[in-house]
């Protein structure tokens, strides 16, 4: 006899200022925070356009606005553009190490320098290292911290969730004083290659927002697939 678990309850937040588009209000649909999801359940939510922040699994659900478009890269079809190939060559000296989530003061120092250099207006540059770790790690999914180093110096950290059908790029932070390396681009290129190396199909990149400079860059990774309607999670190719 098969025992079916109840579906997780979903809740809707109160409206609040949008983090990406000035002058707009946002509401968030989120999974019951008391419910710990299985790996399969979490993977299904990601395929339906959800993301996570710590243990909170959520999706924008804004009245009259569909600017946040969930996207993913079908990694076997990806072909880097000329500029991306240049960045890959520029970073050929990087050494990569993968480990579990942990509180590293070296990571935390880089995270704070990244926030101060790249997002000085953000409230994410909190001096509490436990808040930093609780934002990136989760109790309900296998998460990996990926270090990128050159001659022993930590230059970037990418945070990935491992899903049944792919990897989900949770967050990346890097040395803001080395813009010539294009470390953000390099991290995504490595994630695409690593997803394929593991025999998985997709790198989930979160939300593409055409009007947001922080989020519009994702269109540069082609082909890119967008979620078309949350019911059934049907995806189609997005043209650049």
HELIX and SHEET records of a PDB file:
HELIX    1   1 UNK A   39  UNK A   47  1                                   9    
HELIX    2   2 UNK A   75  UNK A   77  5                                   3    
HELIX    3   3 UNK A   82  UNK A   90  1                                   9    
HELIX    4   4 UNK A  105  UNK A  118  1                                  14    
HELIX    5   5 UNK A  129  UNK A  136  1                                   8    
HELIX    6   6 UNK A  179  UNK A  181  5                                   3    
HELIX    7   7 UNK A  183  UNK A  197  1                                  15    
HELIX    8   8 UNK A  216  UNK A  220  5                                   5    
SHEET    1   A 4 UNK A  10  UNK A  12  0                                        
SHEET    2   A 4 UNK A  28  UNK A  31 -1                                        
SHEET    3   A 4 UNK A  56  UNK A  60 -1                                        
SHEET    4   A 4 UNK A  51  UNK A  53 -1                                        
SHEET    1   B 2 UNK A  16  UNK A  17  0                                        
SHEET    2   B 2 UNK A  25  UNK A  26 -1                                        
SHEET    1   C 8 UNK A  95  UNK A 100  0                                        
SHEET    2   C 8 UNK A 143  UNK A 150 -1                                        
SHEET    3   C 8 UNK A 153  UNK A 162 -1                                        
SHEET    4   C 8 UNK A 166  UNK A 174 -1                                        
SHEET    5   C 8 UNK A 202  UNK A 208  1                                        
SHEET    6   C 8 UNK A  69  UNK A  74 -1                                        
SHEET    7   C 8 UNK A 224  UNK A 227 -1                                        
SHEET    8   C 8 UNK A 235  UNK A 238 -1                                        
END                                                                             
